[in-house]
Amino acid sequence: MEISSEIILVVSGILFAVALGMSVIQMFILFRSKATLMRIKFEIQLKNKELEMMNAVVQAQETERTNIARNLHDEVGAILAMAQRNLSVSLDKMTGDDVLRDDIEFTLDVLDQSVDKIRAISHGMLPHFLVKFGLLKALQRLMEQTEKSLGNSCSFNSSVSEDLSLEQRQEIHFYCIATELINNLMKHARPQFINLKLDARENHLILHIQHDGVAISQADYEYLLHHGNGMGLESISHRLRIITGELQYQRQTKGGTIEISMPLKMKIAPNNHEEISIPLT
């Protein structure tokens, strides 16, 4: 009986130790789970805070760009226009053999160029056309300008209804990303043509850019983004985070493709899913 009691005591001690150990393990697992959940929650809050701060910075930049664009267009442009009118009146009063006539004509020509430059800068800083006519028309206009710069035929195709309805913030950031990418291609890739195609798939808006210039891969883009000194890619990255967008590069045998995708809530007119081909003139 004494041996049996001792065995019972030993077994009971072992069972108690095992139960205690399992309790400790369970408490440790629970603690780690809570710690992991707290860490994940903190990281989400931190990311949201960073996104809010980034959005505030970009919004401040957009507001400043708008103010500068309006000042250039309304104030500086108005002053130059007044100078143009005054010089034109003076020119009309001059005789054909006036020694100052050539100088004033030259000055008027310089003023004309200055007004055109200011108009182009102000329109570039503030996408009036986008706000007024929408994304489809703005992309078509962008490709018309690109075609003129390249001197070769380009195209813009869309399978999205012209009744596309977007948040203005989404629309502006998406368009600015597309503009920056086209500018980068023109500057670095030396393409002969650039083609755009806009699609809507699975509640995402997707812009497909195809070109025949010097292309980079996704790995190249990631490297340049984290190790390069250019502000363009950093700006694109910030805008993508604000609209929860994605950017994919692909190098092909000749040229390459770039794809921008963005989740959205959009209204598409019923029975209007046929591809719309918009020729550029």
Helices and strands as residue ranges (DSSP letters): H 2-71, I 72-76, H 77-93, H 101-125, H 128-133, H 135-150, E 155-158, H 168-184, I 185-189, E 194-201, E 204-211, H 218-227, H 231-242, E 246-251, E 256-263, E 276-278
